[in-house]
Amino acid sequence: MLMNALKLLVKPAARRTLLSRPSMASVGMMMRQQRRSLFVQTQATPNPNSLKFLVPKDHAPLLESGQALSFTRSGYKEAQKSPLAAKLMQLDDVGGVFIGEDFVTVTISEEADWKLTKPEVFAVLTDFLASGQSVLADAAEHADTAIEEDDDEVVSMIKEILETRIRPILQEDGGDVRFHAFNHETGIVQLELLGACDGCPSAGVTFHSAIENMLMHYIPEVDGIEEYKDPEIERVSQEQLEKLEQGLEAIRKNKNTSSTKQ
């Protein structure tokens, strides 16, 4: 009798334990929900096609201070250097990814809708941050505004102003600027707008009014700035334009032929 009583006491407890134990599927769902709630916030930028995703403050910096990475659809192979950029580029509507120290700016195509793309980007970012992966597959490159030993006084001053006064302002809006060259004969500084600044409707005003005025104010040797254009991107854009023109010409010829037959 005592043994039967013990069995009766043990079995219900076992049942309760089994019933209260979550399934593997529910555990996986809870883990995914935890990742999705990794406190990634978004911030609008002056460019309606770009959105700034802020990395949680308690998360390790994505890159070293002063470093930034920029990737575009035309440079898809280049994006493979960064696992994060590569995963974001796999999303159909993503056309550009800019990675800063504590944020990621994603740019979508003109036809895309943020209502549809934002959850996809958010999912990729939160999963990546939770994974603990490094943003760069290889050793990190130095910042382009880092002062080198062979930089002369003017170039050093240009880089210092870009690093301390201009870049922080642009990064607040999810963008950045990259130094390419300074022509001592013409006094022209070549700069490239990145992230949300690239393609932004107000980029022209930002580029020439703010940056140019500041550089010319502090450095007398600077007579102006011009936007750097990647030769490869320019070549691809030109080829696409030529193909479009050929297509339009073919349509016009077909219409003329049809009109003649009628």
N, C-alpha and C positions, 0 to 999 in steps of 0.2 A: 504493500500500500504506500509506504513511504517513497519507494522508488518511482511509482506511478505519479505521485504528487510532485516529485522533483521534475519529472519529465514535462508535466503540464506547466510548471513554472518556467522551465527553460525555453520551451518551444515558442510561446508568445513573445518572449523577449527577443528571440532570434528573428522572429518575423518582423518585429518593430524595427530591428537594426537593418534588416534587408530593405524594408520599405523606405526607411529614411535615408538610405545611402544613395547619393545622386548617381545617375548613369554617366558613362564616359561622354556621351553626346552632350549632356547638360553641363558637364565640367568644361568641355571644349567651348561651349557657347558662353559660359561665364568668363572664361579666359579671353575670348574674343571681345566680349563686352568690356572687360577691363582694359584691353588694349585700345578699344575705340574711345574710352573715356580718359585717354592720356592727356587731358587738358590742353590739347592743341587748339589754339584760338586763331581766328582769321582777322585780317585787317584790310580794309579797302585801300586801293591805291589810286592815284590820279588816272591811271590807265584802266579803263573798264574791262579790258581783256585780261588783266593781271590781278592776282589775289595773293596777298602775303599771309603765309601760314607761320605762326609764331611757335617756336619750340618752348616747351615748359621750362620755367626758370630753374627747376631742380634737376634738369637733364644736362648731361655733359655737352659742352659746345660742339657743334657740328664740325667746325673748322677752327684753326688757330686764329688768334686776333689779327685783323687786317687782311685775312685771306678771303677770297671769294671765287666761286666757280660759275661759269655760264655755259649753258648748252642750248642748242637750237635743233629743230627738226632736221635741217639740212646737214647738221654735224652729228648724226645719230651714232656713228662709229665712235666719235669722241666721247659721247655720253657713257660708253661702256667702261670708261675709267672710274665712273662712280656708280656703284650698285643702286643707290637711291635715284639718281638721275635716269638710269637705264629703266628702272621699274616705272617711273613716272612717264617716261617717253613711250612706254608700251600702251598707254591710254590713247585712244584714237584722237581725241580732241586737243591733247596737249601739244603745243608747238614750241614751248620754251621753258627751261627750268633754270632758275638762278638760286644758288645756295650761298648764304652768308653764315656768319658765326652762330647766330641764334634764330635764323628764320630761313624759310624757303619760299621764293616767289615763283608761282606757276602762271604761265601765260597760255591762253587757249586761242584757238582760231576764231576768226570773225563770225563764222556761222555757228559756233558752239554755244551752248547755254550753260551757265554756271550752276543752275538748279540741278542739272543732270551730272555735270562733271565734278562738282565740289565734293559730293559724297565719295566718289571714286578716288579722288586725290587724298581726301581725308583718311580713307581706309589704308591706302598705300603708306602714307606718312606714319600713321599710328603703329601699323604693323612693323615698319622699319625701325622706328624708335624703340619699340619694345624688344626687338631682336638683338639690340646691342651691336649691330654691325657698324663698321667704319664707313664713312661717307665716301672715302677714296679707296680704290682697290690697291693703288700703288702709293709710294711715298708722296706726301703732300708737297705741292709746288709752293715756292715763296710768293708772297704778295707782290703784285706788279708795282706797287708804290713803295716797296722796300728800297731804301737808299743803298746803292752798290758802291764799291770802292772806286770804280772807274767813272762814276757820275760826277760831272762838274758842278760848280756852285749853283748855276741856274737850274739845272735838272733836279738837283737835290732840293732846292727851294720849291719847285713845282710839285714834287712828290710829297713834300712835307705839308704843303697847303691842301693838296688833295686828300691826304690821309687824315689830317687833324681837323679840317674845316668843312670840306665839301662832302666826302664820303659818308660821314655820320648823318648828314642831313638827308642825302639821297636814300640811305639805307632805312631811314625811318618810314619812307614811302615804298619800301620793298625793291628799291633799285640800287644802282651803284655806277661807278665810272672807272674805266681802266685806262691807264696811261700807256701810250704807244711810242711816241717820239716827240722830240723838240727840234725844230729846224732853226739853227742859230743864224742863218742868213736871212730868212724871212720873218723870224720871230713867231712862227706858228706852232702851236701845240696840238698834236693829234691825240684825241681822246675818243673812247668808245663808251656809249651809254649801254648799261646792262639791266637785266631784270625788268621791272615795271617801267623803267625809264625808256627802254627800247620800244619804239612804236607808240609811245604815249602821245596823245594829242597836244599836250603842253610841253613836250620834250624840246621843241625849238626855242620856246621862251626860256625854259630852264637852262638849256645848253648855252645859249648866247648871252642872255641877260645876267644870270646869276654867276655861272662858272667863269665865263670870259671876263666879266667885270672884276671879279675877285682876284683872278690871276694877274690881270693887267694892273690892278691897284697896288698889289704887293710886290710885283716883279716887273720893273721897267722894261726888261728885255723882251717881255711877251707882248706881241702886237695883235694877237688874236688866236682863236682856236678853230679847228675844223673837226668834223666827225669822221672817225676812222671807219672805213668800210672793208670788211673781209673780202679779199679778192675772189675766194672760192664761192662765197655766197653771192657776190655780184655776178660771177660767171653763170651760176645756176639760175639766178633770177633772169638774166639776159636770155638764156636758152629757153626758159619757160615763156618769156614774152614773145620770142620768135615763133615758138610752137603755137601760141595763142593767135598770133597774127596770121600764120599759115592756115590755121583752122577757120578763122573768120573769112579769109580770102577764098577758101574752098567753098564755104557756104554762099558767099556772094556770087561765085561763078555758077554754082548749081541753080541759084535763083534766076540768074540771067538766062541760063540755058532753058529753064522751064518756061520763062516768059516768052522766049523766042519761038519755042515749039507751039505755044498756044496761039 
